[in-house]
Amino acid sequence: MCATKTTDIEATVAQANALAAAGADVVRIAVDSRRDAEALAEIRRRTQANLSVDLQENYRLICDVAPVVDKVRYNPGHLDHHEPQRSWQEKVRFLAEVAGENDCAIRVGVNCGSVDPAKREKYDPSDSISPMLESALDHCELLDSLGFTRYCVSLKDSDPAKVIEVNRRFAAQRPDVPLHLGVTEAGMPPEGVLKTRIAFEQLISRGIGDTIRVSLTLPNPRKHEEIAAGRQILEDIAAGRVRSVVDFGRGGLNLISCPSCSRVENEAFVELAEQVKELTRYAADRPITIAVMGCRVNGPGETDDADLGLWCGPNFVNLKRGGELLGRFAYDEVLGRLKEELDKILEDISRSRP
């Protein structure tokens, strides 16, 4: 996935071509405005890569992008953000009509941090898998009823165990639907690669999965490393070089960080994620989850389940403890406050131990 701003045509073309040269069969670009869509048309003319576009929050942008790309991705959890008075069924019908008219495929991208609110409310808060699964199945049923068959589904979480479970359950019910696999917000290498490897080994070895995405927090010049990591994992699985015992790493610190992408509003996010990794090494053996998110789209929801969460805006970082917002801090101030909160959690853990 390109991490450049889509309106920066030169940079996006260069990155799309670099990803394709590294072995990416599909290159994903985000479109969040008509300016992005206008830039996309020029990007299309200057790259031979197969292009998939993330529609972000405005589903109607499909009219501008479908004529120049091979696939569009929409998130069921974001459909209510634009024209909330219209039902999600109406919106999906519109998406399918435009995609069909332009010979464009669709990916239904279900994400753990932005599940359809109506689905989430039906289940116990501790059950994050069932809302994702029901959302995916409902969208498949509607697309089928519309006669639209050129679609695939992705069900992504930052926890490899949940990725395995939700994809196994979906594949059992809809083995006919192609699955795009990925561990979202896997974080920085090498830990992010390991999380992804665990999920892919368990799924692909069972014949589950048709395409893959490795999502790592990396600066722009290193985005091609995602492709190399994915290719290596596939080669190892094909050769039988897999783990016989799965360790999900739940006994210690779990650092979640989203992949650097075009939604990031300040490139200092990537450096901040690295700084958080270094700062928190002293808590490596504690069962604590810290999430570092780079944008307003997924940041608020996907930090709620972490013990400590940071989601980054253009000029400040929102610091949260669970679902509680502790404040907004400058990029050069937030680390000190993060450490204060981490130390409080460590003290609480120490006091609770016999």
C-alpha positions, 0 to 999 in steps of 0.5 A: 500500500502506498504511504505517500499523499495521493495528491503528490503524484510524483512520489506516489507514482515512484512508490507504486512502481517500486512496490510493483518492482519488489513483487507486489501484484496489487498496489493500493492507493487511498482516495479521500477527496476529489483532488485525490481522485484527479491525481489518481487519473494521472497516476494510472497513466504513469504506472503499469501496476494493478491498482486497488483504491481504498474509498475511505469514508466517501463511498460516492468517490467510486464514480471518479476512481472506478474508470481508472483502477482494477479494484475498489475497497470499502469498509462496512464500518465507514459507510455510515460516515457519509450520507447517514440517512441512507442505508448501507444496503443502498450504498452497497447497491450503488457501489456494485452498480458503478463497479460493474459498469466499469469492470472493477472488482470490489474488496469488502474490507472488515476491520476490527477497529471500525466495525459497523456500530449496529453489528457491534451493539448486538454482541457482548463487548468482549466478543469482537469476532462475531460482529466482524463475521456477521458484517462480512456475511451480510455484505456477501449476501447482498452482493450475491443478491445483486448478481455482483460476483467480482468481490473478495473479503478481508477480516483483519485484526491486530491480534493474530489469534483473532485473525485466525479465528475469524477467517476460519469461521468465515471460510467454513461458511463461505468457502466460495468467497476469496479471502484477502489475509492480513494482520492489521497494525502488526507494528514494526519489524521484526515483531510485526513480521512475526505476528503476520507469519503466525496468522498466515502459517495457520490459515494458508496451511489449511487452504484458507486465503487467496491474497495477502498483505503485510502491514508494517510501520515503516518510513516511506523509503522502506515500504518495499520491505512489506513485499519482501516479508510477505514473499518470504513467508509464502516461500517458507510455508510452501517449503514446510518451514512453519512452526509446530507450536504457536506462541501468540506472545501474550505473556509480555508487552504487545506493541500495536502500530498501524502501517504508515499510509497516506492517511497519516497526517504527520510523518513524525508518527513513524519516528514516534512509534520507534521511540515508543518501542525504545521507551517501553523496553523496560516493560517487555515482560509485562502483559500490557498492550500499547497502540500507536495509531497514525490517523483520525480514521482508525485511531480513535476506535483502535486505541480503545482496547489498548491499555495505553493508546496514542493516535496522532493528528497533524500537530498533536498526539491524543493519549488514551488509557483504555477508552479515556482520553487523557489529553492532547500533547505535542509530539515532543511532549507525549513520551514523558506523559506516556511513561508516567501512565505506563509506570502507574500501570506497572505499579498496579500490576505489582500491587495486584500480585501476591 
